[in-house]
Structure formats: structure tokens, C-alpha cells
């Protein structure tokens, strides 16, 4: 994380003064360090040690053009789940040959755009059910093109306790992926369809795992199946194996392994099964961007009662949904705070009229700071934001080498009022 304080106790992100930024951009505002994100991507790429690979950035983590362009410039492709994300990725310079399209309920129009992208379509449309084979085949025939497809396998592994239930995707009850028992049948259907080309097999166990074992357990399911089917003379057109994404970050509780650790371990498992000729695709999102973004918020007031002590800020669950949705805990710090300053526990809450609009307990100065930074907010923040309670979407600021290089502007209250007052009229 590229955070530190200057000699006056002012918080800096990538060298940018966050006090100055909140005065300039207003509140709440997301701030992102593009240099740190690019460095994260390059370091991850180095872990492949020159072997064939694709780092397909999960665009859903943060769709901002400055970020997608930065990661593309650092060697990343894209993992997308909608035609809107496909268009963003391509507009930001990502070659369709480096885009994989995931998702359980792709619309026909989305499949069409994926097949028609570039000269050969996207690198792979990831099929997540046996039924989807016929759907994609029908769209390819209608367009007179051949579609490159992969199969996302549901590895059927027990994830209880390994991550939050809402972001565990590799268990038998999940809606994601083709069940292990159906994978062979699905690949046979694809290989018998002249309009389809089977180029990849992969999986995605879930998100925010902080140990390697859940990822490697799922990857082994894929690698073992590919090895066995190739031994039978199958999968001749296969280009890649995909071990998914969801690599965890430290939200304050620790994360003893890094994405590079996973790459090295996955490559060892791949080589052990004689699959070194295949490209290894991974789909990180959070791990590339979360640590390098913060959400700035002003303190509205404190509230002290015999039952508790609250700090009320102008950012809420509409700006950062993760705490309400996943019971996630993001560290919160004052924008100005001396190391020697005594702290007490404040429960930080937002202005939204929901009890779940609660960012948890945090150690902050006894005299409340004027503004705070919610850390680890570079992923699944702005992309999940809403205008609930008539609140405006937050602004965004992008920095490089301590300087602002871009921003998105917050819509005014007047704009929202006009939109809603005229709705249906």
C-alpha cells in the first residue's frame, strides 16, 4: 500500500496530499494511485518467469478507464462479465484476443458482441452450463463466425469458513460453473460443434481467500481433468488453463500470501501434470487495485451516549457497500494524525437510513478528526455505489507521482432531483 504520513501527520497516497485533495474535490471522494497499481501488475507478471500467461484483470473490481488503461499498459488483459465491460476494456486498448468473457446469464446480444469483437472474437467465452453450449453455438452460426469458448468448471470444493458465503463460488450449491460430473459431456458437445472451438478449461473458487490452499485445490481439479482428457487424445485445440482470480488482500486482518505466491505454486502444479505447454490464465481484480485506493470522507459530527460512541461521516453504504453486504472491515484513519496522539474507539457510521450503514469500530483521536480515509477501497467501491437515499455518486481522483492526472466529477443534487422529479412524466 502506497500510504504514508508526512512530518506534519498528513496522510499521503502515492505522494499526493489527501487533505489537499478532499478540499479540492469535495467529499466523499475515491483516490487511486495508478503507479502502485501498475507496479502490482508488473510484479505479478514477473512471477511467471517468462512462461506463457495471461493476467486477465477482472474489470468488475474497478471499471475506471484510467485504471483499465494503466493495467493494460502493464501487460494485463481483461476478464469481463457484460458487454458494457467488454466495450470499456476495448475502448481502453485491450485487444479482444486478451479478453475472457465470464458470467452465468449472458444475453444473446452480449454473446454476439463477444463473437464479433475484433478479427476472431474474444479470447474465450467462458461457458458456465451445459445448456450454454447450444446457445453460444446458435449465435455463432447466426453470425457466420466460429466462437472460441472455454468451460468454467465448478470444482465442488468445501469452502466453509475460508471466505464469506456471498463470494464463495466453487461449491456444489453455487450457480457458477459446470458441475464436475458434466464437464466431459460439455467438452464433447463443444468438440462436435463446427462453429465452436474449445480453447480453455478453468475454474474460479471464490474471492478474498488469504491462504493458497482453496485456490490450489480448485486448480488441481482443472489440471487433473485436462491431463486425463489429453491422455485420451482429447482437447487438441486447448490453448490455456485458467485458475481464476479472487486472490485476497490485507484488509487489516493479515494476508500471509501474495498473488505471486499463488502463481508460483499453480505453475508448479501445472508442470507436475505435464501441462507446461499451455498458457496459464489468471483473473485477479481486487489484488491489483484494492490496496491502492482510499475513500475520503468528512466527519459530520460525533455522538456520545452511555450506550456508545459514534463518529458520523458523509460517506455511507451507498458509496462503499462491502461492509453492509459482506460484513467487511476496512481500516479507517484520520487524514491528519500524529503518531503520539492518543486514540479511543469510535464506531464509524454513515448517513444512510439503514442500520447496516456501519463501518465498524476504529481507533481514532479523542477529538474527532475533520476527515478520514477508508483504506483498501480501490476495488468494489465505486463500481457498487448507488444513489440510494438521494445521495450522489462519489467523485474519483487519479494520481501519479504525487500529482492529479485525472478525475470524475460528482453529479449535483439538482441533477438528481430533476431526474427523479421528472421520472415517468
Residue pairs with C-beta under 8 A, 6 or more apart in sequence:
1 36
1 291
1 292
1 375
1 376
2 13
2 14
2 15
2 33
2 35
2 36
2 292
3 11
3 12
3 13
3 294
3 375
4 11
4 12
5 11
5 12
5 337
5 339
6 12
6 17
8 336
9 336
9 337
9 338
9 339
9 341
10 17
10 18
10 19
10 335
10 336
11 18
11 19
11 333
11 334
11 335
11 336
11 337
11 373
12 18
12 402
13 31
13 33
13 292
13 294
13 373
13 399
14 33
14 34
14 35
14 36
14 292
14 399
14 400
14 401
14 402
15 399
15 401
15 402
16 31
16 33
16 399
16 402
16 403
16 404
18 31
18 294
18 296
18 335
18 373
19 335
19 336
19 371
21 29
21 31
21 296
21 397
21 404
22 29
22 296
22 298
22 335
22 371
25 296
25 395
25 397
25 407
26 395
26 410
27 296
27 297
27 298
27 314
27 315
27 371
28 295
28 296
28 297
28 298
28 313
28 314
28 315
28 319
28 394
28 395
29 295
29 296
29 394
29 395
29 396
29 397
29 410
30 293
30 294
30 295
30 296
30 377
30 378
30 381
30 382
30 394
30 395
30 396
30 397
31 293
31 294
31 296
31 396
31 397
31 398
31 399
32 62
32 64
32 66
32 67
32 289
32 292
32 293
32 378
32 396
32 397
32 398
32 399
33 292
33 293
33 399
33 400
34 66
34 67
34 70
34 398
34 399
34 400
34 405
35 400
35 401
36 291
36 292
37 67
37 70
37 71
37 74
37 288
37 289
37 292
37 378
38 70
38 71
38 73
38 74
39 74
40 287
40 288
40 289
40 291
40 292
41 55
41 57
41 71
41 74
41 75
41 76
41 288
42 74
42 75
43 260
44 55
44 259
44 260
44 263
44 284
44 287
44 288
45 53
45 55
45 74
45 75
46 260
47 259
47 260
47 263
47 264
48 263
48 267
48 280
49 267
51 267
51 276
51 280
52 278
52 279
52 280
53 263
53 279
53 280
53 281
53 282
54 77
54 98
54 100
54 123
54 240
54 279
54 280
54 281
54 282
55 75
55 76
55 77
55 282
55 284
56 76
56 77
56 78
56 79
56 98
56 99
56 100
56 245
56 281
56 282
56 283
57 68
57 71
57 72
57 76
57 77
57 78
57 79
57 283
57 284
57 285
57 288
58 79
58 245
58 283
58 284
58 285
58 286
59 68
59 78
59 79
59 80
59 81
59 85
59 88
59 89
59 285
60 80
60 81
60 85
60 285
60 380
60 383
61 285
61 286
61 288
61 289
61 290
61 378
61 379
61 380
61 383
62 285
62 289
62 293
62 378
62 379
62 380
62 381
62 382
62 383
63 85
63 88
63 382
63 383
64 382
64 396
64 398
64 408
65 88
65 91
65 92
66 398
66 405
66 406
67 289
67 398
68 78
68 88
68 89
68 92
68 94
69 92
69 93
71 288
72 78
72 89
72 92
72 93
72 94
73 93
76 94
76 98
76 288
77 94
77 95
77 98
77 99
77 100
77 123
78 85
78 89
78 94
78 98
78 99
78 100
79 99
79 100
79 102
79 245
79 283
79 285
80 86
80 88
80 89
80 99
80 100
80 101
80 102
81 101
81 102
81 103
82 103
82 110
83 107
83 109
83 110
83 113
83 114
86 99
86 101
86 110
86 113
86 114
86 117
86 122
87 113
89 99
90 96
90 99
90 117
95 118
96 117
96 118
96 120
96 121
96 122
96 123
97 118
97 120
97 122
97 123
98 123
99 117
99 122
99 123
100 122
100 123
100 124
100 125
100 126
100 150
100 200
100 242
100 281
100 283
101 110
101 114
101 122
101 124
101 125
101 126
102 126
102 128
102 152
102 204
102 283
103 126
103 128
104 128
104 129
104 175
104 176
106 114
106 125
106 132
108 135
108 139
111 125
111 135
111 136
111 139
111 147
112 139
112 142
112 143
114 121
114 122
114 125
114 147
115 121
115 122
115 125
115 136
115 139
115 140
115 143
115 145
115 147
116 143
116 145
120 146
120 148
121 145
121 147
121 148
122 148
123 148
123 199
123 200
124 148
124 149
124 150
124 199
124 200
124 240
125 136
125 147
125 148
125 149
125 150
126 149
126 150
126 151
126 152
126 200
126 202
126 242
127 133
127 136
127 149
127 150
127 151
127 152
127 178
127 186
127 190
128 152
128 176
128 177
128 178
129 178
130 178
130 182
130 185
130 186
130 189
133 149
133 186
133 189
133 190
133 193
133 196
134 189
136 147
136 149
136 196
137 147
137 193
137 195
137 196
139 147
140 146
140 147
140 195
140 196
141 195
145 195
146 194
146 195
146 196
146 197
147 195
147 196
147 197
148 197
148 199
149 190
149 196
149 197
149 198
149 199
149 200
150 198
150 199
150 200
150 201
150 202
150 240
150 242
151 178
151 183
151 186
151 187
151 190
151 198
151 200
151 201
151 202
152 176
152 177
152 178
152 202
152 203
152 204
152 242
153 177
153 178
153 180
153 183
153 201
153 202
153 203
153 221
153 222
153 225
154 169
154 170
154 171
154 172
154 174
154 176
154 177
154 178
154 179
154 180
154 203
155 170
155 177
155 180
155 203
155 205
155 217
155 218
155 221
155 222
156 170
156 171
156 172
156 179
156 180
156 221
157 170
157 171
157 205
157 214
157 217
157 218
157 221
158 171
159 168
159 170
159 171
159 205
159 206
159 214
162 168
162 206
162 209
162 211
162 214
163 206
163 207
163 208
163 209
163 214
163 246
163 248
164 208
164 326
164 327
164 328
166 325
166 326
167 206
167 207
167 208
167 246
167 326
168 174
168 205
168 206
169 176
169 177
169 204
169 205
169 206
169 207
169 246
170 176
170 177
170 203
170 204
170 205
170 206
170 214
170 218
172 179
176 204
177 203
177 204
178 186
180 221
180 225
183 201
183 225
184 229
187 198
187 201
187 229
187 234
187 235
190 196
190 198
191 198
191 234
191 237
197 237
198 235
198 237
198 238
199 237
199 238
199 239
199 240
200 238
200 239
200 240
200 241
200 242
200 281
201 222
201 225
201 226
201 235
201 238
201 241
201 242
202 222
202 240
202 241
202 242
202 243
202 244
202 281
203 218
203 219
203 221
203 222
203 242
203 243
203 244
204 218
204 244
204 245
204 246
204 283
205 214
205 215
205 217
205 218
205 244
205 246
206 214
206 246
207 245
207 246
207 248
207 286
208 246
208 248
208 249
208 286
209 215
209 246
209 247
209 248
210 248
210 250
210 253
210 254
210 255
210 256
210 257
211 256
211 257
212 257
212 261
212 262
212 265
215 243
215 244
215 246
215 247
215 262
215 266
216 262
216 265
216 266
216 269
218 243
218 244
219 243
219 244
219 266
219 269
219 270
220 269
222 241
222 242
222 243
223 241
223 269
223 270
223 273
223 275
224 273
226 235
226 238
226 241
226 273
226 275
226 278
227 273
227 274
227 275
229 235
230 238
238 278
239 278
239 279
240 278
240 279
240 280
240 281
241 270
241 275
241 278
241 279
241 280
241 281
242 280
242 281
242 282
242 283
243 262
243 266
243 280
243 281
243 282
244 282
244 283
245 282
245 283
245 284
245 285
245 286
245 287
246 283
246 284
246 285
246 286
247 259
247 262
247 282
247 284
247 286
247 287
248 255
248 257
248 286
248 287
249 255
249 286
249 287
249 290
249 291
249 376
249 379
250 291
250 376
251 328
251 329
251 330
251 331
251 376
252 329
252 330
252 331
252 375
252 376
253 329
259 282
259 284
259 287
262 282
263 280
263 282
266 280
266 282
267 280
270 276
270 278
270 280
285 379
286 379
286 380
289 378
289 379
290 376
290 377
290 378
290 379
290 380
291 376
291 378
292 378
293 376
293 377
293 378
293 379
293 381
294 373
294 374
294 375
294 376
294 377
294 378
295 315
295 319
295 320
295 373
295 374
295 377
295 381
295 394
296 315
296 335
296 371
296 372
296 373
296 374
297 313
297 314
297 315
297 319
297 371
297 372
297 373
297 374
298 313
298 314
298 370
298 371
299 311
299 312
299 313
299 368
299 369
299 370
299 371
299 372
300 312
300 313
300 314
300 351
301 312
302 309
302 310
302 311
302 312
302 346
302 368
303 309
303 310
303 312
304 310
308 347
309 344
309 345
309 346
309 347
310 346
310 347
310 348
310 349
311 346
311 347
311 348
311 349
311 362
311 364
311 368
311 372
312 349
312 350
312 351
313 348
313 349
313 350
313 351
313 359
313 372
314 350
314 351
315 350
315 374
315 394
316 350
316 351
316 352
316 357
316 389
316 391
317 323
317 324
317 350
317 352
317 354
317 356
317 357
317 388
318 350
318 352
318 385
318 386
318 387
318 388
318 389
318 391
319 350
319 381
319 385
319 391
319 393
319 394
320 330
320 359
320 374
320 377
320 381
320 384
320 385
321 380
321 384
321 385
321 386
322 328
322 330
322 380
322 381
322 384
323 329
323 330
323 356
323 358
323 359
323 360
324 354
324 356
324 357
324 358
325 384
329 360
330 359
330 374
330 375
330 376
330 377
331 362
331 374
331 375
331 376
332 348
332 359
332 362
332 364
332 372
332 373
332 374
332 375
333 362
333 364
333 372
333 373
333 375
334 364
334 365
334 369
334 371
334 372
334 373
335 369
335 370
335 371
335 372
335 373
336 369
336 370
337 364
337 365
337 369
341 365
342 365
342 366
343 363
343 364
343 365
343 366
344 363
344 364
344 365
344 366
345 361
345 362
345 363
346 361
346 362
346 363
346 364
346 368
347 358
347 360
347 361
347 362
348 358
348 359
348 360
348 361
348 362
348 364
348 372
349 357
349 358
349 359
350 357
350 358
350 359
351 357
351 389
351 391
352 388
352 389
352 391
353 389
359 374
364 372
382 393
382 394
382 396
385 393
385 394
386 393
387 393
387 416
390 413
390 416
390 417
390 420
392 410
392 411
392 412
392 413
392 416
393 410
393 411
394 410
395 407
395 408
395 409
395 410
396 407
396 408
397 404
397 406
397 407
398 404
398 405
398 406
398 407
399 405
